Amino acid sequence: MIQKTNVRFGYLISTMPLSELVRSIGNEAPKEIQEAAHGLRHISVRCVNIGINRENVTDKHWIYYPEDTILWLALLKM
């Protein structure tokens, strides 16, 4: 069973689409915000992390591949 809890915070950073965030706030959001959020569009992004157990895979920190023929946009070295 899931229990609801209240958490107090100073700041909230949300990565969900604004339209979904405003919808989840419900009637507590001002009417003009609800109306503006209703007109917003968003896309979904899937983030897949792959670990490689090898040193010096690349000397680059972030590599972009903005090509239609490649299935990913960027690689990140961590």
Residue, then its C-alpha position, 0 to 999 in steps of 0.5 A: m500500500i502506498q502512503k501519502t506524505n507531505v514534504r516541505f521544501g524551499y525550492l522544487i525543480s521538476t523535469m516533467p513537462l510543464s503541462e503535466l506539472v500544472r495538471s498535477i497541481g490541479n485547481e491550486a494553479p491559477k486559471e491563466i496558468q492552467e489555460a496556458a499549460h493546456g496549449l503547451r506541447h512536449i516530446s518524450v526523451r529516453c535516456v539510456n546509460i551504458g557503462i563501459n568497464r575500460e579506461n580511456v574510452t575517449d578524451k572527450h567529455w561530451i560528444y554530439y552526433p546530430e545525424d539522422t542516421i545515428l540513433w543517439l544525439a550525444l555521448l557523455k563521459m563520466 
